Amino acid sequence: MRKLPPLNAVRTFEVAARHVNFTKAANELLVTHGAVSRQVALLEDWFGIKLFRRGPSQLSLTEAGQLYYRE
């Protein structure tokens, strides 16, 4: 039986994916940008796959991130 992913990380991912912006997600969740980044990284580690592409001034969902967000 497989465990569920960390629910706080799932919630954080949903907000970050909706905004496609960690700062806006942090503002909505009333946490820091770093906290959002850590929760997303925790979920990526749990799944073993990247959910976001992180660029110098750009954030986008990977194909896996898009699929997970739709689910």
C-alpha positions, 0 to 999 in steps of 0.5 A, spaced: 500 500 500 502 506 497 502 512 502 499 519 500 504 524 498 505 530 504 498 534 503 501 540 505 506 540 499 500 538 495 496 544 497 502 548 496 504 545 489 496 547 487 497 554 489 504 555 485 501 551 479 495 555 479 499 562 479 505 559 476 509 563 481 512 562 487 512 569 490 504 569 488 503 562 491 507 565 498 503 571 498 496 567 498 499 561 503 501 567 507 508 564 507 515 565 504 517 564 497 523 559 500 517 555 504 513 554 497 520 552 494 521 547 499 514 544 499 515 543 492 522 540 492 519 536 497 513 533 493 518 533 487 523 528 491 517 524 493 515 523 486 522 522 484 520 527 478 521 535 477 514 538 477 517 545 475 522 548 470 526 553 474 529 559 470 533 565 471 526 569 471 521 564 469 517 558 472 513 553 468 510 547 469 513 540 466 509 535 462 509 531 469 507 538 473 501 539 468 498 532 468 499 532 476 495 539 476 490 537 472 488 531 476 
